[in-house]
Amino acid sequence: MKNPTSHNDVTSCMKTIKLNNGLKIPQLGLGVWQSGNGQEAIDAIHWALAAGYRHIDTASIYKNEEAVGEAIRTADVPREDIWLTTKIWNDDIRAGRTTEALEEALARLGTDYVDLLLLHWPVDGYMAAWMALEQALAAGKVRAIGLSNFMEEHLTDIIEQGEILPAVNQIEFHPYLVQADAISYCDMHNIAITAWSPLMQGNFLKEPLFAEIGAAYGKTPAQVVLRWCLQNDIIIIPKSTNQGRIKENSEIFDFELSEDHMIAIDELEKGEHFGPDPNDFDF
Ligand SMILES: NC(=O)c1ccc[n+]([C@@H]2O[C@H](COP(=O)([O-])OP(=O)(O)OC[C@H]3O[C@@H](n4cnc5c(N)ncnc54)[C@H](OP(=O)(O)O)[C@@H]3O)[C@@H](O)[C@H]2O)c1
């Protein structure tokens, strides 16, 4: 995998990854899918920011951009210190209304820009939607643009027909599903990878190896899985609405998995999706 520049410049424990446009994205973010659009999401974001997170990952389809915006406005951390990602939903891509959908998302978020805007899935109309993202970038409404769930054939279209290289591709990634082809294609083009469902939607608890390895470092199974992602140069956005688990998921910058432990986790790969497969989805 590529070796992006990492810095310790957000907080003492939060590393960033330098994207192909020069911007630095915090390698750890909080995912807020299924976190509600009220106090639960607001509390989770406030707890995350207090623990040192500086990156929040939402999407229009999560239906909680209002709560995300309120949490950011009422936090002790300035807006410009927080990396905010949102995504354009499939219906808007198909309907050719990406520009309008971004305006609506900005209004719900109560902000005049997002740090990263992604096309959520490679549905019909994604090329025109990408052109709209390029225009939004030029207009200063977004600081970086990227994709989600794009596999090689779709990435090739964007790279060949677009003017701007996607900064990020957000895909399902965890020890049971590495999507090596998509990752090596992105590496080749210097497109950073964000892992969605890095904790296998909670299923990591069923795998005994993580607890065994964690015992050697005094770390929990979740911390082992997230650390393995970090050491693969992957950006991670684990979701939790529990204060203790949000903090636990951030305490992953003070230890390093040995090569043997990295390999042992690599060997768990079995191509198992916990979410939809980008090669076979119907929404
Ligand atoms: N681009 C896409 O298509 C796409 C698709 C799916 C997800 N995403 C993004 O990726 C984010 C993360 O993925 P995800 O929400 O599917 O799953 P995930 O982060 O892999 O797992 C979340 C689950 O793990 C539990 N959990 C979190 N930390 C834990 C810990 N330390 N110990 C035990 N359990 C723990 C959470 O429960 P509690 O909340 O109770 O702690 C929740 O049930 C989403 O929130 C979203 O932002 C993007």
Ligand as a Chemical Component Dictionary entry (heavy atoms), coordinates in Angstrom:
data_LIG
# 
_chem_comp.id                   LIG 
_chem_comp.type                 NON-POLYMER 
_chem_comp.pdbx_formal_charge   0 
_chem_comp.three_letter_code    LIG 
# 
loop_
_chem_comp_atom.comp_id 
_chem_comp_atom.atom_id 
_chem_comp_atom.alt_atom_id 
_chem_comp_atom.type_symbol 
_chem_comp_atom.charge 
_chem_comp_atom.model_Cartn_x 
_chem_comp_atom.model_Cartn_y 
_chem_comp_atom.model_Cartn_z 
_chem_comp_atom.pdbx_ordinal 
LIG N1  N1  N 0  -19.919 5.050  2.155  1  
LIG C1  C1  C 0  -20.730 4.072  2.483  2  
LIG O1  O1  O 0  -21.403 3.465  1.646  3  
LIG C2  C2  C 0  -20.855 3.696  3.931  4  
LIG C3  C3  C 0  -21.525 2.519  4.309  5  
LIG C4  C4  C 0  -21.589 2.189  5.646  6  
LIG C5  C5  C 0  -21.006 3.027  6.599  7  
LIG N2  N2  N 1  -20.384 4.191  6.213  8  
LIG C6  C6  C 0  -19.738 5.099  7.194  9  
LIG O2  O2  O 0  -18.849 4.320  7.998  10 
LIG C7  C7  C 0  -19.179 4.514  9.374  11 
LIG C8  C8  C 0  -18.807 3.282  10.175 12 
LIG O3  O3  O 0  -19.423 2.124  9.665  13 
LIG P1  P1  P 0  -20.634 1.370  10.394 14 
LIG O4  O4  O 0  -21.424 2.351  11.175 15 
LIG O5  O5  O -1 -21.332 0.582  9.348  16 
LIG O6  O6  O 0  -19.957 0.285  11.318 17 
LIG P2  P2  P 0  -18.673 0.138  12.281 18 
LIG O7  O7  O 0  -18.097 1.458  12.601 19 
LIG O8  O8  O 0  -17.818 -0.906 11.686 20 
LIG O9  O9  O 0  -19.334 -0.517 13.571 21 
LIG C9  C9  C 0  -20.270 0.179  14.358 22 
LIG C10 C10 C 0  -20.825 -0.783 15.386 23 
LIG O10 O10 O 0  -19.787 -1.191 16.289 24 
LIG C11 C11 C 0  -20.144 -0.833 17.616 25 
LIG N3  N3  N 0  -18.904 -0.382 18.274 26 
LIG C12 C12 C 0  -18.216 0.754  18.016 27 
LIG N4  N4  N 0  -17.099 0.813  18.770 28 
LIG C13 C13 C 0  -17.088 -0.308 19.529 29 
LIG C14 C14 C 0  -16.200 -0.800 20.502 30 
LIG N5  N5  N 0  -15.092 -0.143 20.845 31 
LIG N6  N6  N 0  -16.490 -2.004 21.103 32 
LIG C15 C15 C 0  -17.623 -2.675 20.764 33 
LIG N7  N7  N 0  -18.502 -2.250 19.839 34 
LIG C16 C16 C 0  -18.240 -1.068 19.220 35 
LIG C17 C17 C 0  -21.182 0.246  17.497 36 
LIG O11 O11 O 0  -22.067 0.228  18.584 37 
LIG P3  P3  P 0  -22.242 1.501  19.609 38 
LIG O12 O12 O 0  -22.664 2.679  18.799 39 
LIG O13 O13 O 0  -23.289 1.018  20.556 40 
LIG O14 O14 O 0  -20.901 1.677  20.267 41 
LIG C18 C18 C 0  -21.906 -0.170 16.220 42 
LIG O15 O15 O 0  -22.855 -1.166 16.498 43 
LIG C19 C19 C 0  -20.683 4.833  9.317  44 
LIG O16 O16 O 0  -21.153 5.391  10.516 45 
LIG C20 C20 C 0  -20.723 5.766  8.139  46 
LIG O17 O17 O 0  -20.270 7.056  8.517  47 
LIG C21 C21 C 0  -20.299 4.525  4.890  48 
# 
loop_
_chem_comp_bond.comp_id 
_chem_comp_bond.atom_id_1 
_chem_comp_bond.atom_id_2 
_chem_comp_bond.value_order 
_chem_comp_bond.pdbx_ordinal 
LIG N1  C1  SING 1  
LIG C1  O1  DOUB 2  
LIG C1  C2  SING 3  
LIG C2  C3  SING 4  
LIG C2  C21 DOUB 5  
LIG C3  C4  DOUB 6  
LIG C4  C5  SING 7  
LIG C5  N2  DOUB 8  
LIG N2  C6  SING 9  
LIG N2  C21 SING 10 
LIG C6  O2  SING 11 
LIG C6  C20 SING 12 
LIG O2  C7  SING 13 
LIG C7  C8  SING 14 
LIG C7  C19 SING 15 
LIG C8  O3  SING 16 
LIG O3  P1  SING 17 
LIG P1  O4  DOUB 18 
LIG P1  O5  SING 19 
LIG P1  O6  SING 20 
LIG O6  P2  SING 21 
LIG P2  O7  DOUB 22 
LIG P2  O8  SING 23 
LIG P2  O9  SING 24 
LIG O9  C9  SING 25 
LIG C9  C10 SING 26 
LIG C10 O10 SING 27 
LIG C10 C18 SING 28 
LIG O10 C11 SING 29 
LIG C11 N3  SING 30 
LIG C11 C17 SING 31 
LIG N3  C12 SING 32 
LIG N3  C16 SING 33 
LIG C12 N4  DOUB 34 
LIG N4  C13 SING 35 
LIG C13 C14 SING 36 
LIG C13 C16 DOUB 37 
LIG C14 N5  SING 38 
LIG C14 N6  DOUB 39 
LIG N6  C15 SING 40 
LIG C15 N7  DOUB 41 
LIG N7  C16 SING 42 
LIG C17 O11 SING 43 
LIG C17 C18 SING 44 
LIG O11 P3  SING 45 
LIG P3  O12 DOUB 46 
LIG P3  O13 SING 47 
LIG P3  O14 SING 48 
LIG C18 O15 SING 49 
LIG C19 O16 SING 50 
LIG C19 C20 SING 51 
LIG C20 O17 SING 52 
# 
